[in-house]
């Protein structure tokens, strides 16, 4: 039930309802976080943030710079306040029910013809601000954003370097005072023990924000991805920017359990979401990265009719709902050259109509894959007709890819890119198609408004293990506290053949993207299973070659697993060290735990289980007596909410547990 209380509107120099015009503070419902607006004789003023009585951000500048239009506004016209406490539901998500409890303060300012409203929202788990512009012109040319994050304390940060082209970089741990730049989310822990993460929410028709340390002030400030001519954005004279956000918690897992980013997005624009279905899937993908299969037609082509039928049959036999085929369409032989992908015409050895009919008859969702190579004009020309065609085949999911530079000097994360990614989501919704975007624009919570935007890549995924030094256990223990704070990730987890012995036995194996003889997965098998729980995605893949799953006792966990969860909670963990997450789907619970290179034991009370009920716990754990990463143990026991679980993990290891209601 929605409850909104408007409790003050104060005009300049006037007192209404007991609020003083000089009171420019807004406090979180629990009183821990205080955001204050600091007026200025020039510019748009500044803000500060206090947590538990200690200053986190001291005076931090606000403002936007436009070409030919002064957006400086410092005359306060009105201060309005509101309080919201509501529970809302979503068709899918880590939690299908979310609580939005915040207090809001809007400062309306006037300047040289322009009016700017600074809107602040403060939650128990963080704060956010945005700019609402009303200028006396039809359009504005934005050249810079002045928003600062002026930290009053030092601490540690975990982030990857700022880039307007890729998110697939390794994390850095640096002192807060030393970090030169950062992509967002940028996660930190102050020396005083405050955990936080800077990000943005509701990114539409505007470039992404990164953080850069100003060369003069030495303060971290917003930087926006430019267009080829140096302009940051072309916007209407009346415009609302994305939110600039800071999640705040007492513990590292508080950041994961926060719904702040979602709460800052608007409700769903889709009235019918019955066709939007979380699911588990398998597909032709990993073999191409390993070098045992190819995207192009030939003797090692992965996407063939015979291979498709085999994958569909495997899905039917293993309680898996979807199948994905990369390399099904003509054009892969031009990739990286004068590339031209055909999104309607399949290779001759992939009978798409036969495969679609077979999948539909078996009750399996067929996915289509659209690699663009970054050729946006070509893709947008055929986007509508391609999605219409896929819908006619009964397809409800498309995986997109943008592995390549955009034409015309445009950057992936610029306003041009943001507009394109959004156009794909909205066109897909018209044809009842869900999107899994790789090489995407980062997640900012728009999945609430457009719930067919299911999952994204947006970080170093599993494929890096196939042809590079790979992803370390520390990286995987950092991922939940940084990238995953923004939203779901299609990491494509679940590799059981840790050292690729199956692939290495294939004499036809080729080198793809560099030498691969030394490559392997840098975790244990039990940790790979735990990823299905830890790395949240409503579309969750079992990514390994099918032959590595057939007859494997541990694959029962994925058969039992349900990607359509109802409730989630991060139970314990520290950034870069370890993580424990539990999710409920229907009456059953699934737990995943993982550690860095340090072996550890974590005791977890099972208080999340429903009281008074018994569950069959099946525990998939590292073998403590073996250094073989593929060694595991499966044990079973009956448990209740009064019990606890001692989770033992080897170096780079983990544990996956299913709790099935008896």
PyMOL commands that set and color helices and strands:
alter all, ss='L'
color gray80, all
select helices_A, chain A and resi 252-256+260-263+286-290+305-317+332-334+352-362+376-392+407-409+415-430+464-467+473-479+483-485+501-504+525-534+546-548+553-560
alter helices_A, ss='H'
color red, helices_A
select strands_A, chain A and resi 3-11+25-27+33-38+46-51+54-61+64-66+73-89+97-111+115-123+126-145+148-149+155-159+172-175+181-182+186-190+195-201+209-213+220-224+233-240+243-249+279-284+322-325+365-371+397-401+434-437+453-456+539-541+567-574+578-585+588-595+600-605+615-622+632-639+644-649+654-661
alter strands_A, ss='S'
color yellow, strands_A
deselect
rebuild
show_as cartoon
